[in-house]
């Protein structure tokens, strides 16, 4: 019997079994400086509309601390984890990206990650590439390497084959995923208590498993004590407080305390949140949401201010407009939505509230009742969209998680 280089989905079952028994698999290996070796192995044929087991073996080369594997899939493929050897998993639907991360790498020198590679029924036969990168800490420095892409072939399914129910839908305009496009944010609240200035910073919309950095300028003349680093690593250098996350996980707010400050000095806050968004490094200013140390709570025509600010719940964003009954057909959502178009996205929002808390509660209700991909609260001043942080400041309202 003559074997081909790769098993074909259209072969007979006996022929395919004989190939698998012969251990004809697709394999890629890459040695990384420092002794790290990564191997990819696809066990069996990759067929449109079906699943193939994918194993990624990592020899860690003596590494002990943080590690992260990022796997970028072709648009007609998806990964579902089966065994991650203690790692946490995040799937980015918008980027078609899988992230496996460890705060501390496994004790074993070599370990396997096991996945199901799911392939769209509409996938065209041909070669694909899985791009990957591995990040780790060595000698207190972070390093990222990019091994050569893992190459595999997709074949047509055999006639009459059953499709895997988990296979991703074809990425056509009519089945564009309902995605959200909310930017990362950091909101600062300040309180004066018994001679101390307490600062708390809430972080929102950061990607789990990603890198992030928060920098706060310590006001002149103040001393700083970190109370909670929210899972990050805190460092004070000169007049700057830096908190780093190599593998961000939402565990609560950042908080620190300032002492020996003059009141005027303590009001001079300046901060930046840095993170990676869609593969690009971006910076966002920390929003000063409420300043209790100023004591400026005199009534200032609150009714007039809140009347121009409203809060809505964004339920979806698509690359092309959808028909009026699209949400009813897809999600059984029969309520009216507002359509808002920009240069790249068509956004859909639902309801309008004067109070942020009411919008937040409505968002939670929609999340429980319908299969939207993460609805969230947005804000407007008149007909112009503004950030939620700005709306909270204008209307003198508090942010709630």
Secondary structure as GFF3:
##gff-version 3
##sequence-region A 1 401
A	DSSP	alpha_helix	13	21	.	.	.	ID=ss1
A	DSSP	beta_strand	26	32	.	.	.	ID=ss2
A	DSSP	beta_strand	36	43	.	.	.	ID=ss3
A	DSSP	beta_strand	46	47	.	.	.	ID=ss4
A	DSSP	beta_strand	51	59	.	.	.	ID=ss5
A	DSSP	beta_strand	67	72	.	.	.	ID=ss6
A	DSSP	beta_strand	77	83	.	.	.	ID=ss7
A	DSSP	beta_strand	88	92	.	.	.	ID=ss8
A	DSSP	beta_strand	97	102	.	.	.	ID=ss9
A	DSSP	beta_strand	110	119	.	.	.	ID=ss10
A	DSSP	beta_strand	126	138	.	.	.	ID=ss11
A	DSSP	beta_strand	141	145	.	.	.	ID=ss12
A	DSSP	beta_strand	150	155	.	.	.	ID=ss13
A	DSSP	three_ten_helix	173	175	.	.	.	ID=ss14
A	DSSP	beta_strand	185	193	.	.	.	ID=ss15
A	DSSP	beta_strand	196	204	.	.	.	ID=ss16
A	DSSP	beta_strand	212	217	.	.	.	ID=ss17
A	DSSP	beta_strand	223	228	.	.	.	ID=ss18
A	DSSP	beta_strand	233	237	.	.	.	ID=ss19
A	DSSP	beta_strand	240	245	.	.	.	ID=ss20
A	DSSP	beta_strand	254	259	.	.	.	ID=ss21
A	DSSP	alpha_helix	263	266	.	.	.	ID=ss22
A	DSSP	beta_strand	271	277	.	.	.	ID=ss23
A	DSSP	beta_strand	280	285	.	.	.	ID=ss24
A	DSSP	beta_strand	287	291	.	.	.	ID=ss25
A	DSSP	three_ten_helix	292	294	.	.	.	ID=ss26
A	DSSP	alpha_helix	302	307	.	.	.	ID=ss27
A	DSSP	beta_strand	309	318	.	.	.	ID=ss28
A	DSSP	alpha_helix	326	331	.	.	.	ID=ss29
A	DSSP	beta_strand	338	341	.	.	.	ID=ss30
A	DSSP	beta_strand	346	353	.	.	.	ID=ss31
A	DSSP	alpha_helix	356	369	.	.	.	ID=ss32
A	DSSP	beta_strand	376	381	.	.	.	ID=ss33
A	DSSP	beta_strand	384	386	.	.	.	ID=ss34
A	DSSP	alpha_helix	388	395	.	.	.	ID=ss35
###
